[in-house]
Amino acid sequence: MKELVEVIAKALVDNPNEVVVTESEKEDEIIIELKVASNDMGKVIGKQGRIAKAIRSVVKAASSKMDKKVIVEIQ
């Protein structure tokens, strides 16, 4: 999942080398944290959060066969 979020984010931003994705796993959930440069934050979130919602939807679809909940946090 980490690689998927990283590829999507790097395609959206102007500074792809500043994209940092970390993944932490707890009991029944996986938390993916996406950090981008401050001037690229709007590109990742999108108008009214549409792009962020789309990223979360893609990750949810990709993780549907897992028994764990995947949470994407954008920072």
N, CA, C, O and CB atoms as a CASP TS submission, in Angstrom:
PFRMAT TS
TARGET T0000
AUTHOR 0000-0000-0000
METHOD Language model
MODEL 1
PARENT N/A
ATOM      1  N   MET     1       0.814  -1.197   0.000  1.00  0.00           N
ATOM      2  CA  MET     1       0.000   0.000   0.000  1.00  0.00           C
ATOM      3  C   MET     1       0.860   1.265   0.000  1.00  0.00           C
ATOM      4  O   MET     1       0.520   2.267  -0.629  1.00  0.00           O
ATOM      5  CB  MET     1      -0.927  -0.004   1.199  1.00  0.00           C
ATOM      6  N   LYS     2       1.967   1.193   0.713  1.00  0.00           N
ATOM      7  CA  LYS     2       2.856   2.347   0.816  1.00  0.00           C
ATOM      8  C   LYS     2       3.337   2.782  -0.572  1.00  0.00           C
ATOM      9  O   LYS     2       3.353   3.973  -0.883  1.00  0.00           O
ATOM     10  CB  LYS     2       4.061   2.019   1.722  1.00  0.00           C
ATOM     11  N   GLU     3       3.722   1.821  -1.393  1.00  0.00           N
ATOM     12  CA  GLU     3       4.230   2.132  -2.722  1.00  0.00           C
ATOM     13  C   GLU     3       3.152   2.744  -3.609  1.00  0.00           C
ATOM     14  O   GLU     3       3.428   3.633  -4.415  1.00  0.00           O
ATOM     15  CB  GLU     3       4.790   0.880  -3.374  1.00  0.00           C
ATOM     16  N   LEU     4       1.923   2.261  -3.455  1.00  0.00           N
ATOM     17  CA  LEU     4       0.806   2.783  -4.235  1.00  0.00           C
ATOM     18  C   LEU     4       0.567   4.257  -3.937  1.00  0.00           C
ATOM     19  O   LEU     4       0.435   5.065  -4.856  1.00  0.00           O
ATOM     20  CB  LEU     4      -0.460   1.980  -3.952  1.00  0.00           C
ATOM     21  N   VAL     5       0.513   4.605  -2.667  1.00  0.00           N
ATOM     22  CA  VAL     5       0.301   5.993  -2.259  1.00  0.00           C
ATOM     23  C   VAL     5       1.470   6.861  -2.738  1.00  0.00           C
ATOM     24  O   VAL     5       1.265   7.989  -3.188  1.00  0.00           O
ATOM     25  CB  VAL     5       0.142   6.092  -0.715  1.00  0.00           C
ATOM     26  N   GLU     6       2.673   6.342  -2.642  1.00  0.00           N
ATOM     27  CA  GLU     6       3.855   7.105  -3.054  1.00  0.00           C
ATOM     28  C   GLU     6       3.836   7.403  -4.547  1.00  0.00           C
ATOM     29  O   GLU     6       4.143   8.525  -4.951  1.00  0.00           O
ATOM     30  CB  GLU     6       5.129   6.345  -2.693  1.00  0.00           C
ATOM     31  N   VAL     7       3.487   6.432  -5.366  1.00  0.00           N
ATOM     32  CA  VAL     7       3.431   6.632  -6.818  1.00  0.00           C
ATOM     33  C   VAL     7       2.364   7.664  -7.188  1.00  0.00           C
ATOM     34  O   VAL     7       2.602   8.537  -8.022  1.00  0.00           O
ATOM     35  CB  VAL     7       3.146   5.295  -7.533  1.00  0.00           C
ATOM     36  N   ILE     8       1.200   7.562  -6.570  1.00  0.00           N
ATOM     37  CA  ILE     8       0.117   8.514  -6.849  1.00  0.00           C
ATOM     38  C   ILE     8       0.528   9.926  -6.448  1.00  0.00           C
ATOM     39  O   ILE     8       0.339  10.868  -7.217  1.00  0.00           O
ATOM     40  CB  ILE     8      -1.173   8.105  -6.107  1.00  0.00           C
ATOM     41  N   ALA     9       1.088  10.080  -5.246  1.00  0.00           N
ATOM     42  CA  ALA     9       1.456  11.402  -4.742  1.00  0.00           C
ATOM     43  C   ALA     9       2.558  12.028  -5.585  1.00  0.00           C
ATOM     44  O   ALA     9       2.502  13.218  -5.893  1.00  0.00           O
ATOM     45  CB  ALA     9       1.902  11.310  -3.286  1.00  0.00           C
ATOM     46  N   LYS    10       3.553  11.241  -5.959  1.00  0.00           N
ATOM     47  CA  LYS    10       4.660  11.793  -6.768  1.00  0.00           C
ATOM     48  C   LYS    10       4.187  12.256  -8.137  1.00  0.00           C
ATOM     49  O   LYS    10       4.764  13.177  -8.715  1.00  0.00           O
ATOM     50  CB  LYS    10       5.766  10.751  -6.937  1.00  0.00           C
ATOM     51  N   ALA    11       3.143  11.625  -8.658  1.00  0.00           N
ATOM     52  CA  ALA    11       2.599  12.038  -9.955  1.00  0.00           C
ATOM     53  C   ALA    11       1.841  13.355  -9.858  1.00  0.00           C
ATOM     54  O   ALA    11       1.699  14.061 -10.856  1.00  0.00           O
ATOM     55  CB  ALA    11       1.682  10.957 -10.510  1.00  0.00           C
ATOM     56  N   LEU    12       1.352  13.695  -8.665  1.00  0.00           N
ATOM     57  CA  LEU    12       0.524  14.891  -8.492  1.00  0.00           C
ATOM     58  C   LEU    12       1.324  16.157  -8.184  1.00  0.00           C
ATOM     59  O   LEU    12       0.920  17.247  -8.590  1.00  0.00           O
ATOM     60  CB  LEU    12      -0.466  14.658  -7.393  1.00  0.00           C
ATOM     61  N   VAL    13       2.443  16.036  -7.479  1.00  0.00           N
ATOM     62  CA  VAL    13       3.130  17.201  -6.929  1.00  0.00           C
ATOM     63  C   VAL    13       4.217  17.751  -7.853  1.00  0.00           C
ATOM     64  O   VAL    13       4.633  17.090  -8.805  1.00  0.00           O
ATOM     65  CB  VAL    13       3.736  16.848  -5.599  1.00  0.00           C
ATOM     66  N   ASP    14       4.669  18.979  -7.554  1.00  0.00           N
ATOM     67  CA  ASP    14       5.765  19.609  -8.290  1.00  0.00           C
ATOM     68  C   ASP    14       7.126  19.163  -7.763  1.00  0.00           C
ATOM     69  O   ASP    14       8.100  19.142  -8.514  1.00  0.00           O
ATOM     70  CB  ASP    14       5.650  21.128  -8.208  1.00  0.00           C
ATOM     71  N   ASN    15       7.205  18.804  -6.474  1.00  0.00           N
ATOM     72  CA  ASN    15       8.459  18.379  -5.848  1.00  0.00           C
ATOM     73  C   ASN    15       8.357  16.913  -5.425  1.00  0.00           C
ATOM     74  O   ASN    15       8.152  16.629  -4.245  1.00  0.00           O
ATOM     75  CB  ASN    15       8.797  19.277  -4.625  1.00  0.00           C
ATOM     76  N   PRO    16       8.496  15.979  -6.370  1.00  0.00           N
ATOM     77  CA  PRO    16       8.311  14.569  -6.019  1.00  0.00           C
ATOM     78  C   PRO    16       9.367  14.018  -5.057  1.00  0.00           C
ATOM     79  O   PRO    16       9.126  13.019  -4.379  1.00  0.00           O
ATOM     80  CB  PRO    16       8.313  13.745  -7.266  1.00  0.00           C
ATOM     81  N   ASN    17      10.530  14.662  -4.996  1.00  0.00           N
ATOM     82  CA  ASN    17      11.571  14.183  -4.080  1.00  0.00           C
ATOM     83  C   ASN    17      11.287  14.568  -2.636  1.00  0.00           C
ATOM     84  O   ASN    17      11.989  14.108  -1.737  1.00  0.00           O
ATOM     85  CB  ASN    17      12.925  14.730  -4.495  1.00  0.00           C
ATOM     86  N   GLU    18      10.275  15.401  -2.386  1.00  0.00           N
ATOM     87  CA  GLU    18       9.899  15.763  -1.016  1.00  0.00           C
ATOM     88  C   GLU    18       8.711  14.948  -0.494  1.00  0.00           C
ATOM     89  O   GLU    18       8.219  15.195   0.607  1.00  0.00           O
ATOM     90  CB  GLU    18       9.568  17.244  -0.948  1.00  0.00           C
ATOM     91  N   VAL    19       8.259  13.988  -1.283  1.00  0.00           N
ATOM     92  CA  VAL    19       7.158  13.118  -0.856  1.00  0.00           C
ATOM     93  C   VAL    19       7.723  12.037   0.063  1.00  0.00           C
ATOM     94  O   VAL    19       8.659  11.323  -0.298  1.00  0.00           O
ATOM     95  CB  VAL    19       6.424  12.478  -2.092  1.00  0.00           C
ATOM     96  N   VAL    20       7.140  11.929   1.254  1.00  0.00           N
ATOM     97  CA  VAL    20       7.555  10.912   2.221  1.00  0.00           C
ATOM     98  C   VAL    20       6.314  10.134   2.648  1.00  0.00           C
ATOM     99  O   VAL    20       5.326  10.714   3.097  1.00  0.00           O
ATOM    100  CB  VAL    20       8.276  11.557   3.463  1.00  0.00           C
ATOM    101  N   VAL    21       6.381   8.819   2.503  1.00  0.00           N
ATOM    102  CA  VAL    21       5.266   7.963   2.890  1.00  0.00           C
ATOM    103  C   VAL    21       5.767   6.976   3.933  1.00  0.00           C
ATOM    104  O   VAL    21       6.743   6.261   3.707  1.00  0.00           O
ATOM    105  CB  VAL    21       4.660   7.220   1.654  1.00  0.00           C
ATOM    106  N   THR    22       5.093   6.942   5.075  1.00  0.00           N
ATOM    107  CA  THR    22       5.437   5.978   6.124  1.00  0.00           C
ATOM    108  C   THR    22       4.225   5.106   6.406  1.00  0.00           C
ATOM    109  O   THR    22       3.078   5.532   6.274  1.00  0.00           O
ATOM    110  CB  THR    22       5.913   6.698   7.421  1.00  0.00           C
ATOM    111  N   GLU    23       4.514   3.883   6.796  1.00  0.00           N
ATOM    112  CA  GLU    23       3.449   2.928   7.056  1.00  0.00           C
ATOM    113  C   GLU    23       3.656   2.324   8.431  1.00  0.00           C
ATOM    114  O   GLU    23       4.736   1.818   8.737  1.00  0.00           O
ATOM    115  CB  GLU    23       3.406   1.826   5.970  1.00  0.00           C
ATOM    116  N   SER    24       2.625   2.375   9.258  1.00  0.00           N
ATOM    117  CA  SER    24       2.703   1.740  10.573  1.00  0.00           C
ATOM    118  C   SER    24       1.508   0.804  10.724  1.00  0.00           C
ATOM    119  O   SER    24       0.406   1.085  10.255  1.00  0.00           O
ATOM    120  CB  SER    24       2.732   2.809  11.723  1.00  0.00           C
ATOM    121  N   GLU    25       1.762  -0.304  11.384  1.00  0.00           N
ATOM    122  CA  GLU    25       0.737  -1.332  11.499  1.00  0.00           C
ATOM    123  C   GLU    25       0.372  -1.546  12.957  1.00  0.00           C
ATOM    124  O   GLU    25       1.238  -1.699  13.819  1.00  0.00           O
ATOM    125  CB  GLU    25       1.211  -2.646  10.868  1.00  0.00           C
ATOM    126  N   LYS    26      -0.930  -1.554  13.212  1.00  0.00           N
ATOM    127  CA  LYS    26      -1.436  -1.844  14.546  1.00  0.00           C
ATOM    128  C   LYS    26      -2.231  -3.145  14.472  1.00  0.00           C
ATOM    129  O   LYS    26      -2.154  -3.861  13.473  1.00  0.00           O
ATOM    130  CB  LYS    26      -2.316  -0.667  15.095  1.00  0.00           C
ATOM    131  N   GLU    27      -2.975  -3.448  15.495  1.00  0.00           N
ATOM    132  CA  GLU    27      -3.693  -4.724  15.561  1.00  0.00           C
ATOM    133  C   GLU    27      -4.511  -5.040  14.309  1.00  0.00           C
ATOM    134  O   GLU    27      -4.229  -6.013  13.610  1.00  0.00           O
ATOM    135  CB  GLU    27      -4.603  -4.724  16.752  1.00  0.00           C
ATOM    136  N   ASP    28      -5.497  -4.238  14.033  1.00  0.00           N
ATOM    137  CA  ASP    28      -6.381  -4.515  12.903  1.00  0.00           C
ATOM    138  C   ASP    28      -6.427  -3.378  11.891  1.00  0.00           C
ATOM    139  O   ASP    28      -7.382  -3.273  11.122  1.00  0.00           O
ATOM    140  CB  ASP    28      -7.770  -4.798  13.400  1.00  0.00           C
ATOM    141  N   GLU    29      -5.406  -2.527  11.884  1.00  0.00           N
ATOM    142  CA  GLU    29      -5.385  -1.427  10.925  1.00  0.00           C
ATOM    143  C   GLU    29      -3.968  -1.076  10.510  1.00  0.00           C
ATOM    144  O   GLU    29      -3.007  -1.302  11.245  1.00  0.00           O
ATOM    145  CB  GLU    29      -6.069  -0.205  11.508  1.00  0.00           C
ATOM    146  N   ILE    30      -3.868  -0.521   9.323  1.00  0.00           N
ATOM    147  CA  ILE    30      -2.602  -0.035   8.783  1.00  0.00           C
ATOM    148  C   ILE    30      -2.774   1.463   8.557  1.00  0.00           C
ATOM    149  O   ILE    30      -3.728   1.893   7.909  1.00  0.00           O
ATOM    150  CB  ILE    30      -2.198  -0.789   7.445  1.00  0.00           C
ATOM    151  N   ILE    31      -1.850   2.254   9.092  1.00  0.00           N
ATOM    152  CA  ILE    31      -1.911   3.706   8.939  1.00  0.00           C
ATOM    153  C   ILE    31      -0.804   4.126   7.982  1.00  0.00           C
ATOM    154  O   ILE    31       0.372   3.846   8.215  1.00  0.00           O
ATOM    155  CB  ILE    31      -1.772   4.437  10.321  1.00  0.00           C
ATOM    156  N   ILE    32      -1.190   4.796   6.909  1.00  0.00           N
ATOM    157  CA  ILE    32      -0.238   5.295   5.920  1.00  0.00           C
ATOM    158  C   ILE    32      -0.225   6.812   6.037  1.00  0.00           C
ATOM    159  O   ILE    32      -1.251   7.464   5.840  1.00  0.00           O
ATOM    160  CB  ILE    32      -0.612   4.831   4.457  1.00  0.00           C
ATOM    161  N   GLU    33       0.939   7.374   6.357  1.00  0.00           N
ATOM    162  CA  GLU    33       1.084   8.822   6.482  1.00  0.00           C
ATOM    163  C   GLU    33       1.784   9.359   5.244  1.00  0.00           C
ATOM    164  O   GLU    33       2.856   8.886   4.866  1.00  0.00           O
ATOM    165  CB  GLU    33       1.872   9.199   7.769  1.00  0.00           C
ATOM    166  N   LEU    34       1.168  10.349   4.621  1.00  0.00           N
ATOM    167  CA  LEU    34       1.707  10.981   3.425  1.00  0.00           C
ATOM    168  C   LEU    34       2.111  12.403   3.776  1.00  0.00           C
ATOM    169  O   LEU    34       1.286  13.206   4.213  1.00  0.00           O
ATOM    170  CB  LEU    34       0.676  10.964   2.258  1.00  0.00           C
ATOM    171  N   LYS    35       3.392  12.707   3.580  1.00  0.00           N
ATOM    172  CA  LYS    35       3.885  14.064   3.835  1.00  0.00           C
ATOM    173  C   LYS    35       4.425  14.631   2.528  1.00  0.00           C
ATOM    174  O   LYS    35       5.204  13.987   1.827  1.00  0.00           O
ATOM    175  CB  LYS    35       4.990  14.073   4.950  1.00  0.00           C
ATOM    176  N   VAL    36       3.992  15.854   2.217  1.00  0.00           N
ATOM    177  CA  VAL    36       4.442  16.538   1.005  1.00  0.00           C
ATOM    178  C   VAL    36       4.888  17.945   1.377  1.00  0.00           C
ATOM    179  O   VAL    36       4.638  18.410   2.490  1.00  0.00           O
ATOM    180  CB  VAL    36       3.315  16.577  -0.076  1.00  0.00           C
ATOM    181  N   ALA    37       5.544  18.617   0.448  1.00  0.00           N
ATOM    182  CA  ALA    37       5.955  19.998   0.676  1.00  0.00           C
ATOM    183  C   ALA    37       4.716  20.866   0.866  1.00  0.00           C
ATOM    184  O   ALA    37       3.654  20.574   0.316  1.00  0.00           O
ATOM    185  CB  ALA    37       6.822  20.523  -0.503  1.00  0.00           C
ATOM    186  N   SER    38       4.857  21.928   1.643  1.00  0.00           N
ATOM    187  CA  SER    38       3.698  22.768   1.973  1.00  0.00           C
ATOM    188  C   SER    38       3.049  23.390   0.734  1.00  0.00           C
ATOM    189  O   SER    38       1.832  23.568   0.699  1.00  0.00           O
ATOM    190  CB  SER    38       4.117  23.871   2.933  1.00  0.00           C
ATOM    191  N   ASN    39       3.852  23.720  -0.282  1.00  0.00           N
ATOM    192  CA  ASN    39       3.264  24.325  -1.488  1.00  0.00           C
ATOM    193  C   ASN    39       2.584  23.281  -2.383  1.00  0.00           C
ATOM    194  O   ASN    39       1.876  23.652  -3.320  1.00  0.00           O
ATOM    195  CB  ASN    39       4.347  25.062  -2.287  1.00  0.00           C
ATOM    196  N   ASP    40       2.785  21.979  -2.112  1.00  0.00           N
ATOM    197  CA  ASP    40       2.123  20.922  -2.867  1.00  0.00           C
ATOM    198  C   ASP    40       0.895  20.366  -2.154  1.00  0.00           C
ATOM    199  O   ASP    40       0.202  19.504  -2.695  1.00  0.00           O
ATOM    200  CB  ASP    40       3.093  19.808  -3.139  1.00  0.00           C
ATOM    201  N   MET    41       0.624  20.847  -0.958  1.00  0.00           N
ATOM    202  CA  MET    41      -0.479  20.312  -0.164  1.00  0.00           C
ATOM    203  C   MET    41      -1.819  20.452  -0.895  1.00  0.00           C
ATOM    204  O   MET    41      -2.638  19.534  -0.863  1.00  0.00           O
ATOM    205  CB  MET    41      -0.545  21.022   1.188  1.00  0.00           C
ATOM    206  N   GLY    42      -2.039  21.570  -1.539  1.00  0.00           N
ATOM    207  CA  GLY    42      -3.298  21.795  -2.260  1.00  0.00           C
ATOM    208  C   GLY    42      -3.491  20.834  -3.415  1.00  0.00           C
ATOM    209  O   GLY    42      -4.617  20.442  -3.719  1.00  0.00           O
ATOM    210  N   LYS    43      -2.402  20.452  -4.058  1.00  0.00           N
ATOM    211  CA  LYS    43      -2.496  19.520  -5.183  1.00  0.00           C
ATOM    212  C   LYS    43      -2.878  18.125  -4.720  1.00  0.00           C
ATOM    213  O   LYS    43      -3.563  17.398  -5.439  1.00  0.00           O
ATOM    214  CB  LYS    43      -1.177  19.468  -5.941  1.00  0.00           C
ATOM    215  N   VAL    44      -2.441  17.745  -3.524  1.00  0.00           N
ATOM    216  CA  VAL    44      -2.737  16.410  -3.001  1.00  0.00           C
ATOM    217  C   VAL    44      -4.149  16.354  -2.410  1.00  0.00           C
ATOM    218  O   VAL    44      -4.818  15.324  -2.489  1.00  0.00           O
ATOM    219  CB  VAL    44      -1.700  16.011  -1.934  1.00  0.00           C
ATOM    220  N   ILE    45      -4.596  17.456  -1.824  1.00  0.00           N
ATOM    221  CA  ILE    45      -5.927  17.478  -1.224  1.00  0.00           C
ATOM    222  C   ILE    45      -7.000  17.755  -2.285  1.00  0.00           C
ATOM    223  O   ILE    45      -8.040  17.096  -2.297  1.00  0.00           O
ATOM    224  CB  ILE    45      -5.994  18.540  -0.108  1.00  0.00           C
ATOM    225  N   GLY    46      -6.759  18.708  -3.161  1.00  0.00           N
ATOM    226  CA  GLY    46      -7.710  19.020  -4.216  1.00  0.00           C
ATOM    227  C   GLY    46      -8.844  19.902  -3.727  1.00  0.00           C
ATOM    228  O   GLY    46      -8.972  20.164  -2.531  1.00  0.00           O
ATOM    229  N   LYS    47      -9.656  20.352  -4.653  1.00  0.00           N
ATOM    230  CA  LYS    47     -10.800  21.192  -4.303  1.00  0.00           C
ATOM    231  C   LYS    47     -11.810  20.369  -3.520  1.00  0.00           C
ATOM    232  O   LYS    47     -12.245  19.305  -3.961  1.00  0.00           O
ATOM    233  CB  LYS    47     -11.456  21.797  -5.571  1.00  0.00           C
ATOM    234  N   GLN    48     -12.171  20.875  -2.361  1.00  0.00           N
ATOM    235  CA  GLN    48     -13.113  20.233  -1.441  1.00  0.00           C
ATOM    236  C   GLN    48     -12.685  18.801  -1.088  1.00  0.00           C
ATOM    237  O   GLN    48     -13.523  17.957  -0.773  1.00  0.00           O
ATOM    238  CB  GLN    48     -14.515  20.220  -2.054  1.00  0.00           C
ATOM    239  N   GLY    49     -11.372  18.540  -1.145  1.00  0.00           N
ATOM    240  CA  GLY    49     -10.846  17.241  -0.730  1.00  0.00           C
ATOM    241  C   GLY    49     -11.089  16.108  -1.704  1.00  0.00           C
ATOM    242  O   GLY    49     -11.012  14.938  -1.328  1.00  0.00           O
ATOM    243  N   ARG    50     -11.378  16.438  -2.942  1.00  0.00           N
ATOM    244  CA  ARG    50     -11.723  15.395  -3.911  1.00  0.00           C
ATOM    245  C   ARG    50     -10.555  14.470  -4.230  1.00  0.00           C
ATOM    246  O   ARG    50     -10.739  13.257  -4.333  1.00  0.00           O
ATOM    247  CB  ARG    50     -12.223  16.026  -5.186  1.00  0.00           C
ATOM    248  N   ILE    51      -9.367  15.021  -4.386  1.00  0.00           N
ATOM    249  CA  ILE    51      -8.209  14.177  -4.721  1.00  0.00           C
ATOM    250  C   ILE    51      -7.834  13.302  -3.535  1.00  0.00           C
ATOM    251  O   ILE    51      -7.516  12.126  -3.712  1.00  0.00           O
ATOM    252  CB  ILE    51      -7.000  15.044  -5.147  1.00  0.00           C
ATOM    253  N   ALA    52      -7.868  13.860  -2.325  1.00  0.00           N
ATOM    254  CA  ALA    52      -7.571  13.073  -1.122  1.00  0.00           C
ATOM    255  C   ALA    52      -8.580  11.934  -0.987  1.00  0.00           C
ATOM    256  O   ALA    52      -8.213  10.814  -0.632  1.00  0.00           O
ATOM    257  CB  ALA    52      -7.594  13.972   0.148  1.00  0.00           C
ATOM    258  N   LYS    53      -9.832  12.217  -1.267  1.00  0.00           N
ATOM    259  CA  LYS    53     -10.872  11.191  -1.188  1.00  0.00           C
ATOM    260  C   LYS    53     -10.634  10.103  -2.237  1.00  0.00           C
ATOM    261  O   LYS    53     -10.847   8.919  -1.973  1.00  0.00           O
ATOM    262  CB  LYS    53     -12.268  11.820  -1.379  1.00  0.00           C
ATOM    263  N   ALA    54     -10.194  10.514  -3.424  1.00  0.00           N
ATOM    264  CA  ALA    54      -9.914   9.552  -4.490  1.00  0.00           C
ATOM    265  C   ALA    54      -8.731   8.654  -4.124  1.00  0.00           C
ATOM    266  O   ALA    54      -8.758   7.451  -4.382  1.00  0.00           O
ATOM    267  CB  ALA    54      -9.633  10.286  -5.812  1.00  0.00           C
ATOM    268  N   ILE    55      -7.697   9.238  -3.524  1.00  0.00           N
ATOM    269  CA  ILE    55      -6.541   8.450  -3.084  1.00  0.00           C
ATOM    270  C   ILE    55      -6.995   7.417  -2.056  1.00  0.00           C
ATOM    271  O   ILE    55      -6.613   6.249  -2.130  1.00  0.00           O
ATOM    272  CB  ILE    55      -5.431   9.370  -2.487  1.00  0.00           C
ATOM    273  N   ARG    56      -7.800   7.848  -1.112  1.00  0.00           N
ATOM    274  CA  ARG    56      -8.304   6.923  -0.086  1.00  0.00           C
ATOM    275  C   ARG    56      -9.164   5.818  -0.705  1.00  0.00           C
ATOM    276  O   ARG    56      -9.107   4.670  -0.266  1.00  0.00           O
ATOM    277  CB  ARG    56      -9.118   7.690   0.971  1.00  0.00           C
ATOM    278  N   SER    57      -9.950   6.156  -1.708  1.00  0.00           N
ATOM    279  CA  SER    57     -10.796   5.157  -2.369  1.00  0.00           C
ATOM    280  C   SER    57      -9.961   4.111  -3.097  1.00  0.00           C
ATOM    281  O   SER    57     -10.270   2.920  -3.048  1.00  0.00           O
ATOM    282  CB  SER    57     -11.750   5.835  -3.352  1.00  0.00           C
ATOM    283  N   VAL    58      -8.909   4.553  -3.770  1.00  0.00           N
ATOM    284  CA  VAL    58      -8.033   3.621  -4.489  1.00  0.00           C
ATOM    285  C   VAL    58      -7.338   2.686  -3.505  1.00  0.00           C
ATOM    286  O   VAL    58      -7.246   1.482  -3.745  1.00  0.00           O
ATOM    287  CB  VAL    58      -6.985   4.392  -5.329  1.00  0.00           C
ATOM    288  N   VAL    59      -6.852   3.240  -2.400  1.00  0.00           N
ATOM    289  CA  VAL    59      -6.187   2.420  -1.390  1.00  0.00           C
ATOM    290  C   VAL    59      -7.165   1.434  -0.767  1.00  0.00           C
ATOM    291  O   VAL    59      -6.815   0.279  -0.523  1.00  0.00           O
ATOM    292  CB  VAL    59      -5.563   3.305  -0.304  1.00  0.00           C
ATOM    293  N   LYS    60      -8.372   1.879  -0.512  1.00  0.00           N
ATOM    294  CA  LYS    60      -9.385   0.997   0.065  1.00  0.00           C
ATOM    295  C   LYS    60      -9.713  -0.153  -0.889  1.00  0.00           C
ATOM    296  O   LYS    60      -9.868  -1.296  -0.459  1.00  0.00           O
ATOM    297  CB  LYS    60     -10.661   1.790   0.398  1.00  0.00           C
ATOM    298  N   ALA    61      -9.816   0.151  -2.172  1.00  0.00           N
ATOM    299  CA  ALA    61     -10.090  -0.890  -3.161  1.00  0.00           C
ATOM    300  C   ALA    61      -8.925  -1.867  -3.262  1.00  0.00           C
ATOM    301  O   ALA    61      -9.137  -3.074  -3.381  1.00  0.00           O
ATOM    302  CB  ALA    61     -10.372  -0.266  -4.532  1.00  0.00           C
ATOM    303  N   ALA    62      -7.708  -1.360  -3.215  1.00  0.00           N
ATOM    304  CA  ALA    62      -6.532  -2.226  -3.313  1.00  0.00           C
ATOM    305  C   ALA    62      -6.364  -3.103  -2.080  1.00  0.00           C
ATOM    306  O   ALA    62      -5.794  -4.191  -2.163  1.00  0.00           O
ATOM    307  CB  ALA    62      -5.283  -1.389  -3.518  1.00  0.00           C
ATOM    308  N   SER    63      -6.853  -2.640  -0.947  1.00  0.00           N
ATOM    309  CA  SER    63      -6.688  -3.397   0.296  1.00  0.00           C
ATOM    310  C   SER    63      -7.932  -4.203   0.664  1.00  0.00           C
ATOM    311  O   SER    63      -8.020  -4.715   1.780  1.00  0.00           O
ATOM    312  CB  SER    63      -6.344  -2.455   1.430  1.00  0.00           C
ATOM    313  N   SER    64      -8.876  -4.323  -0.234  1.00  0.00           N
ATOM    314  CA  SER    64     -10.145  -4.971   0.091  1.00  0.00           C
ATOM    315  C   SER    64      -9.994  -6.451   0.446  1.00  0.00           C
ATOM    316  O   SER    64     -10.826  -6.990   1.177  1.00  0.00           O
ATOM    317  CB  SER    64     -11.095  -4.831  -1.067  1.00  0.00           C
ATOM    318  N   LYS    65      -8.968  -7.110  -0.045  1.00  0.00           N
ATOM    319  CA  LYS    65      -8.778  -8.527   0.267  1.00  0.00           C
ATOM    320  C   LYS    65      -8.055  -8.751   1.587  1.00  0.00           C
ATOM    321  O   LYS    65      -7.974  -9.881   2.070  1.00  0.00           O
ATOM    322  CB  LYS    65      -8.012  -9.195  -0.842  1.00  0.00           C
ATOM    323  N   MET    66      -7.530  -7.682   2.171  1.00  0.00           N
ATOM    324  CA  MET    66      -6.881  -7.790   3.476  1.00  0.00           C
ATOM    325  C   MET    66      -7.952  -7.744   4.564  1.00  0.00           C
ATOM    326  O   MET    66      -9.048  -7.227   4.350  1.00  0.00           O
ATOM    327  CB  MET    66      -5.829  -6.650   3.680  1.00  0.00           C
ATOM    328  N   ASP    67      -7.626  -8.281   5.713  1.00  0.00           N
ATOM    329  CA  ASP    67      -8.558  -8.228   6.841  1.00  0.00           C
ATOM    330  C   ASP    67      -8.321  -7.010   7.711  1.00  0.00           C
ATOM    331  O   ASP    67      -8.868  -6.912   8.809  1.00  0.00           O
ATOM    332  CB  ASP    67      -8.441  -9.485   7.680  1.00  0.00           C
ATOM    333  N   LYS    68      -7.501  -6.072   7.224  1.00  0.00           N
ATOM    334  CA  LYS    68      -7.162  -4.900   8.023  1.00  0.00           C
ATOM    335  C   LYS    68      -7.725  -3.645   7.377  1.00  0.00           C
ATOM    336  O   LYS    68      -7.857  -3.561   6.156  1.00  0.00           O
ATOM    337  CB  LYS    68      -5.641  -4.778   8.194  1.00  0.00           C
ATOM    338  N   LYS    69      -8.050  -2.684   8.209  1.00  0.00           N
ATOM    339  CA  LYS    69      -8.528  -1.384   7.737  1.00  0.00           C
ATOM    340  C   LYS    69      -7.311  -0.528   7.416  1.00  0.00           C
ATOM    341  O   LYS    69      -6.368  -0.475   8.205  1.00  0.00           O
ATOM    342  CB  LYS    69      -9.449  -0.685   8.803  1.00  0.00           C
ATOM    343  N   VAL    70      -7.320   0.138   6.276  1.00  0.00           N
ATOM    344  CA  VAL    70      -6.206   0.991   5.874  1.00  0.00           C
ATOM    345  C   VAL    70      -6.650   2.445   5.967  1.00  0.00           C
ATOM    346  O   VAL    70      -7.668   2.832   5.394  1.00  0.00           O
ATOM    347  CB  VAL    70      -5.720   0.645   4.431  1.00  0.00           C
ATOM    348  N   ILE    71      -5.872   3.248   6.698  1.00  0.00           N
ATOM    349  CA  ILE    71      -6.169   4.665   6.902  1.00  0.00           C
ATOM    350  C   ILE    71      -5.058   5.486   6.250  1.00  0.00           C
ATOM    351  O   ILE    71      -3.878   5.245   6.504  1.00  0.00           O
ATOM    352  CB  ILE    71      -6.303   5.006   8.430  1.00  0.00           C
ATOM    353  N   VAL    72      -5.431   6.456   5.410  1.00  0.00           N
ATOM    354  CA  VAL    72      -4.449   7.348   4.780  1.00  0.00           C
ATOM    355  C   VAL    72      -4.560   8.711   5.434  1.00  0.00           C
ATOM    356  O   VAL    72      -5.615   9.345   5.393  1.00  0.00           O
ATOM    357  CB  VAL    72      -4.672   7.451   3.230  1.00  0.00           C
ATOM    358  N   GLU    73      -3.461   9.163   6.043  1.00  0.00           N
ATOM    359  CA  GLU    73      -3.401  10.482   6.649  1.00  0.00           C
ATOM    360  C   GLU    73      -2.482  11.365   5.816  1.00  0.00           C
ATOM    361  O   GLU    73      -1.373  10.964   5.465  1.00  0.00           O
ATOM    362  CB  GLU    73      -2.912  10.401   8.119  1.00  0.00           C
ATOM    363  N   ILE    74      -2.951  12.565   5.505  1.00  0.00           N
ATOM    364  CA  ILE    74      -2.160  13.497   4.712  1.00  0.00           C
ATOM    365  C   ILE    74      -1.685  14.619   5.625  1.00  0.00           C
ATOM    366  O   ILE    74      -2.486  15.284   6.283  1.00  0.00           O
ATOM    367  CB  ILE    74      -2.982  14.060   3.509  1.00  0.00           C
ATOM    368  N   GLN    75      -0.364  14.821   5.656  1.00  0.00           N
ATOM    369  CA  GLN    75       0.212  15.844   6.540  1.00  0.00           C
ATOM    370  C   GLN    75       1.074  16.794   5.757  1.00  0.00           C
ATOM    371  O   GLN    75       1.644  17.723   6.328  1.00  0.00           O
ATOM    372  CB  GLN    75       1.029  15.205   7.661  1.00  0.00           C
TER
END
